[in-house]
Amino acid sequence: MPCVNICNIYSIGEIKMKIKTFALSSLALACFAATSPAVADDEWVDVYGKIILTLDKIDEDNGDDQWEVNSNASRFGIKGKGSAGEGLEAFYQLEWEVDIADSSKSSSDHIKARNQIVGVRGGFGEVFAGRHDTPTKKLQKKIDLFSDLSGDIKYTFNGEKRADNIAQYSTPKMGGFKAKLAVIPGEDTPTNDGLADGTSIALEYKTGKLNLGASFDADVDGDGIDTTRLMAQYKLDSWQFGFMYQDTDNNGVDGDGIMASAKYSSGDNAFKIQVIESDSWEAGVSTKVKYTSQTSLGWDRKLGKKTTFFTYVTLSEEGLTGDEDSIFGLGLVQKF
């Protein structure tokens, strides 16, 4: 019966052509594999990914309580680097977010663009262009211990921007210092048709186990919206401490906030706490920034080199309504 069905769909000639095409494709792949060592030396193709799946119990003051399976910005990508001659190294990255828990098989939310760039680096530093996190967003380093989860600082702070049409230059490290400058053309004539309708700059300093940084965004989130961010991170034995201060001005409407985090690691276990107090929601830059305070606690258990089990709880207070929301989750991180 299977053969009859196939023959009903394709003619004998079409079947032969498909077999021939498959054979030629296999031969081409074999030839590529045979010559791949030279490519591998340059690391032109590196496929990677990170799946962050959680089972969450959500309790909200408005009565919207439920269990959810969430994908939490799970992602996959391709990146590579190699010699470009003249002492330069070329590099690229193509990354997408994938929602493996979306209830609709045809949803447009299944796959979204993340950082996607191409550039070159050398003794002068590094330049790239495409779509990428701004220097202000990257300044947070690993301070946000609940990134991609409900305790992510993007729900309390502005400045967590992945900009389209971005061109960025990063200096080489100089005595512990490193600077980044990004320009973002608005591509919207006649009002935003310049090279730098939005700009993001950051200065970082690292000495030993201490990281310090400051950044400033001008018109990145919109005309007249400026964001200043200060960051400090310190590692002491099994401890990691983080602190951030931020101020956002939206055409005269101001909102600022602070956050502090701490992580203690012992063997395959890590215990985390993070506290945020912010009135950035008052600036009205984004409806996503809605909480005035968040407290998160978590425990990570490393099961293998690329596998981690975790559990967490986040307590949040909405700035506009004063509603108190909570979320408890169990999750698994799988990298590849």
Buried (B, 14 or more C-beta within 10 A) or exposed (E): EEEEEEEEEEEEEEEEEEEEEEEEEEEEEEEEEEEEEEEEEBEBEEEEBBBBBBBBBBBBBEEEEEEEEBBBBBBBBBBBBBEBEEEEBBBBBBBBBBBEBBEEEEEEEBBBEBBBBEBBBEEEBBBBBBBBBBBBBBBBBEBBBBBBBBBBBBBBBBBBBBBEBBBBBBBEEEEEBBBBBBBBBBEEEEEBEEEBBBBBBBBBBBEEEEBBBBBBBBBBBEEEBBBBBBBBBBBEEEEBBBBBBBBBBBEEEEBBBBBBBBBEBEEEEBEBBBBBBBBBBBBBBBEEBBBBBBBBBBEBEBEEEEBBBBBBBBBBBBBEEEBEBBBBBEBBBBEE
